[in-house]
């Protein structure tokens, strides 16, 4: 039996349902009204990463860009010593134009300046956007089929709904805060789907094992079983998410500018995955199972008036 001192997730399920529904609704409205803030991978243009070898600030960088004659839409300063610049152009720069920009920085910061250019044409951007959507769709369908085959339908429904919630939660956060969406972001969403289903399977499988030996007569018995299963897997869930979070945080703090948003999306997905596994998937299964128990009890009553 679960200790009364432990938190009752099933009793407080409505708090999680309301909070999650609110976030989903806000995210859906923002996505429909404003769309996503696409990066150069999904929107034609040029991204230019510069390693200066010397520290700088945004005002100085913008001035050098202005002096070169090609001011970018977005300028981001990064690196351990603020010695890296990431610039985003909505237009596709030619090789000569890129050289003109880098030359302007060489004149200010010296010959140690190094550059990395990523240019995407409109046709390529549309193709990558479509392929990214197909990849996420295929991954979601494949995971849904696996869960459906692996578990009974109540487990499958609870897992599939919350997996889709995790993927959309990452998308919604990036849309709300207008964070750039690129190919690494898609990789982070796909990773979130994989992690999410792994965490849910562990908890749902424990519920299934405990269900084999349980004698469920009341709703309280069912709630007790679910809460016990959650706490039996709590240590594993926390250890797993903390371990992966440490790696993601290190990528975000010490990685290059090009993977910071990937690491951020990964962190959001990890937190959402463990939250939905404990606070959404298990209460959803509880509601579905409780409804079926009531149906079974009602059937003999109608047969024997």
PASEMAR-47653 format. One record per residue (C-alpha): residue number from 0; x, y, z. Coordinates in steps of 0.05 Angstrom, whole numbers. Example, Ala and Ser with C-alpha at 12.3 -4.5 7.8 and 13.67 -1.06 7.14 Angstrom:
! residues 2
[0,[246,-90,156]],
[1,[273,-21,143]],
//
This chain:
! residues 305
[0,[0,0,0]],
[1,[22,70,-15]],
[2,[41,114,43]],
[3,[-8,169,60]],
[4,[50,217,65]],
[5,[63,210,-9]],
[6,[32,256,-59]],
[7,[-34,232,-90]],
[8,[-28,244,-165]],
[9,[-96,215,-181]],
[10,[-133,258,-130]],
[11,[-102,321,-159]],
[12,[-109,301,-232]],
[13,[-157,358,-250]],
[14,[-102,409,-233]],
[15,[-57,378,-286]],
[16,[-113,370,-337]],
[17,[-133,443,-331]],
[18,[-61,470,-332]],
[19,[-43,426,-392]],
[20,[-106,444,-429]],
[21,[-92,518,-417]],
[22,[-21,514,-444]],
[23,[-45,473,-504]],
[24,[-100,524,-520]],
[25,[-53,583,-514]],
[26,[-1,548,-558]],
[27,[-53,529,-610]],
[28,[-79,601,-614]],
[29,[-8,629,-622]],
[30,[11,577,-674]],
[31,[-52,590,-715]],
[32,[-47,666,-710]],
[33,[28,677,-716]],
[34,[56,611,-740]],
[35,[127,588,-725]],
[36,[190,630,-727]],
[37,[226,591,-781]],
[38,[301,592,-786]],
[39,[343,591,-848]],
[40,[332,515,-857]],
[41,[257,526,-870]],
[42,[259,597,-897]],
[43,[302,619,-954]],
[44,[361,663,-935]],
[45,[432,661,-909]],
[46,[459,649,-840]],
[47,[529,671,-824]],
[48,[569,648,-763]],
[49,[632,686,-747]],
[50,[687,667,-697]],
[51,[724,732,-682]],
[52,[777,710,-633]],
[53,[762,773,-593]],
[54,[704,794,-550]],
[55,[651,841,-578]],
[56,[581,866,-563]],
[57,[517,871,-604]],
[58,[524,945,-618]],
[59,[594,938,-646]],
[60,[575,877,-688]],
[61,[515,913,-717]],
[62,[558,973,-735]],
[63,[608,929,-772]],
[64,[551,896,-810]],
[65,[524,965,-828]],
[66,[592,987,-852]],
[67,[596,925,-897]],
[68,[532,946,-931]],
[69,[493,883,-911]],
[70,[456,888,-845]],
[71,[424,822,-822]],
[72,[354,814,-794]],
[73,[379,781,-731]],
[74,[446,787,-696]],
[75,[464,741,-637]],
[76,[527,745,-595]],
[77,[552,681,-563]],
[78,[613,642,-543]],
[79,[648,637,-476]],
[80,[679,706,-485]],
[81,[626,737,-530]],
[82,[672,724,-589]],
[83,[622,690,-635]],
[84,[568,723,-678]],
[85,[509,690,-711]],
[86,[474,732,-765]],
[87,[410,716,-803]],
[88,[392,746,-871]],
[89,[324,738,-903]],
[90,[357,746,-972]],
[91,[405,697,-1003]],
[92,[474,729,-1004]],
[93,[521,717,-1061]],
[94,[592,693,-1050]],
[95,[619,763,-1063]],
[96,[570,794,-1013]],
[97,[590,744,-959]],
[98,[663,759,-973]],
[99,[648,834,-966]],
[100,[617,821,-897]],
[101,[674,778,-872]],
[102,[725,827,-899]],
[103,[693,882,-857]],
[104,[702,840,-795]],
[105,[773,822,-813]],
[106,[789,896,-819]],
[107,[763,907,-748]],
[108,[782,843,-711]],
[109,[842,817,-750]],
[110,[859,759,-795]],
[111,[839,706,-743]],
[112,[765,717,-761]],
[113,[734,652,-787]],
[114,[665,645,-819]],
[115,[614,591,-833]],
[116,[559,604,-885]],
[117,[493,567,-893]],
[118,[450,587,-952]],
[119,[382,558,-968]],
[120,[343,572,-1032]],
[121,[266,579,-1030]],
[122,[256,512,-1064]],
[123,[303,477,-1016]],
[124,[270,510,-956]],
[125,[201,485,-977]],
[126,[228,415,-990]],
[127,[261,411,-922]],
[128,[199,438,-887]],
[129,[155,386,-920]],
[130,[204,329,-905]],
[131,[209,351,-832]],
[132,[133,349,-825]],
[133,[131,280,-857]],
[134,[186,255,-811]],
[135,[149,278,-748]],
[136,[84,248,-775]],
[137,[115,181,-791]],
[138,[149,178,-723]],
[139,[84,194,-687]],
[140,[45,142,-727]],
[141,[99,89,-716]],
[142,[100,101,-641]],
[143,[24,100,-638]],
[144,[22,33,-674]],
[145,[75,3,-628]],
[146,[38,25,-566]],
[147,[-28,-1,-594]],
[148,[3,-70,-607]],
[149,[43,-71,-542]],
[150,[-13,-53,-495]],
[151,[-88,-58,-488]],
[152,[-128,0,-518]],
[153,[-134,40,-453]],
[154,[-59,42,-444]],
[155,[-50,59,-517]],
[156,[-100,117,-517]],
[157,[-69,148,-454]],
[158,[2,141,-482]],
[159,[-15,167,-552]],
[160,[-52,228,-527]],
[161,[4,248,-480]],
[162,[59,235,-531]],
[163,[24,283,-580]],
[164,[18,332,-522]],
[165,[93,329,-510]],
[166,[110,342,-583]],
[167,[60,399,-587]],
[168,[84,429,-521]],
[169,[154,439,-549]],
[170,[125,469,-613]],
[171,[79,514,-572]],
[172,[135,541,-528]],
[173,[178,557,-588]],
[174,[119,592,-622]],
[175,[98,632,-560]],
[176,[169,658,-547]],
[177,[185,665,-622]],
[178,[245,620,-618]],
[179,[276,598,-684]],
[180,[254,532,-714]],
[181,[305,495,-756]],
[182,[327,423,-771]],
[183,[359,413,-702]],
[184,[292,432,-672]],
[185,[258,377,-712]],
[186,[311,328,-686]],
[187,[295,351,-615]],
[188,[220,339,-626]],
[189,[234,269,-653]],
[190,[279,255,-594]],
[191,[224,280,-547]],
[192,[175,231,-578]],
[193,[223,174,-567]],
[194,[240,193,-496]],
[195,[167,205,-479]],
[196,[143,137,-502]],
[197,[200,103,-465]],
[198,[182,137,-399]],
[199,[107,123,-408]],
[200,[119,50,-424]],
[201,[158,40,-359]],
[202,[101,69,-316]],
[203,[44,37,-355]],
[204,[79,-30,-355]],
[205,[85,-27,-280]],
[206,[11,-12,-275]],
[207,[-3,-72,-318]],
[208,[40,-117,-275]],
[209,[6,-93,-211]],
[210,[-62,-101,-243]],
[211,[-51,-176,-251]],
[212,[-51,-187,-176]],
[213,[-98,-131,-155]],
[214,[-169,-140,-130]],
[215,[-205,-78,-152]],
[216,[-273,-67,-121]],
[217,[-277,8,-114]],
[218,[-250,71,-147]],
[219,[-205,80,-87]],
[220,[-173,12,-100]],
[221,[-159,32,-172]],
[222,[-130,100,-151]],
[223,[-87,65,-100]],
[224,[-59,18,-152]],
[225,[-42,75,-200]],
[226,[-9,117,-146]],
[227,[31,58,-121]],
[228,[55,43,-192]],
[229,[76,115,-202]],
[230,[117,117,-138]],
[231,[148,50,-153]],
[232,[177,79,-218]],
[233,[189,149,-192]],
[234,[262,138,-176]],
[235,[276,111,-246]],
[236,[238,169,-279]],
[237,[275,223,-239]],
[238,[343,191,-248]],
[239,[333,184,-323]],
[240,[309,255,-335]],
[241,[362,286,-290]],
[242,[418,248,-326]],
[243,[395,269,-395]],
[244,[380,340,-371]],
[245,[451,348,-347]],
[246,[477,331,-416]],
[247,[426,378,-450]],
[248,[443,435,-402]],
[249,[517,426,-417]],
[250,[503,429,-491]],
[251,[463,493,-480]],
[252,[516,526,-437]],
[253,[579,504,-472]],
[254,[556,485,-542]],
[255,[560,529,-604]],
[256,[504,577,-623]],
[257,[479,529,-676]],
[258,[459,476,-624]],
[259,[435,520,-567]],
[260,[362,519,-590]],
[261,[367,444,-601]],
[262,[390,435,-529]],
[263,[335,482,-505]],
[264,[281,444,-543]],
[265,[310,379,-515]],
[266,[306,405,-444]],
[267,[233,428,-454]],
[268,[216,360,-484]],
[269,[249,321,-427]],
[270,[212,360,-373]],
[271,[146,354,-411]],
[272,[157,279,-422]],
[273,[166,262,-349]],
[274,[110,309,-329]],
[275,[60,279,-378]],
[276,[80,208,-361]],
[277,[65,217,-287]],
[278,[12,271,-286]],
[279,[-27,260,-350]],
[280,[-19,190,-378]],
[281,[-34,152,-314]],
[282,[-95,194,-294]],
[283,[-122,186,-365]],
[284,[-115,111,-360]],
[285,[-147,113,-291]],
[286,[-209,149,-319]],
[287,[-215,100,-377]],
[288,[-207,40,-331]],
[289,[-256,68,-280]],
[290,[-308,77,-335]],
[291,[-301,5,-358]],
[292,[-307,-19,-286]],
[293,[-372,19,-277]],
[294,[-398,-10,-343]],
[295,[-383,-80,-320]],
[296,[-419,-69,-254]],
[297,[-479,-37,-288]],
[298,[-488,-95,-338]],
[299,[-507,-149,-286]],
[300,[-554,-100,-252]],
[301,[-593,-90,-317]],
[302,[-593,-165,-331]],
[303,[-622,-180,-262]],
[304,[-676,-129,-247]],
//
